[in-house]
Amino acid sequence: MAEQPDDAPVPEEDERPSRLSPHAIVWARVEQLWRMVSERDMEGMRAALHPRYTGWEHGALRPHELEHAIRSVGPDAPAIRSYQLQPWRVRLFGETVAIVHYAFRAQVVEPDENGLDIERTAEGTWTEVYLNEGGTWLLAATHGGAD
């Protein structure tokens, strides 16, 4: 089997070999985190983030830390009704670091000033940095968000 370059495109679901490539394993982790967010799984998210996690969302004045990321999954955050992800690049640095660039489109629901649920479309991009610790890819840093 030919070795993939360090920034190989992520194969479509039906094109994945029976033994997942390292790139596909990292991309599967991205998908898993999105499922956690859509299910509001705060404990799962806490376990998936590196203890020294940091992130910076578009439009924010400064980076945020771990607890902000955990709260962003909680019951006060907008609900995600559905989403689509478009991977652009998964780049591995050895077996310990991965950088993932992707776009997203999500249908989110949040209350307006009168408490009525309003559905809207959010689109944007994320860059995420993962660290492999003991065979588990932990999300260590993010930058991005809705445009």
Secondary structure, DSSP 8 states (H G I E B T S, - for coil): -----TT-----GGG--SS--HHHHHHHHHHHHHHHHHTT-HHHHHHHEEEEEEEEETT-SS-EEHHHHHHTTSTTS-EEEEEEEEEEEEEEETTTEEEEEEEEEEEEEEE-TTS-EEEEEEEEEEEEEEEEETTEEEEEEEEEEE-
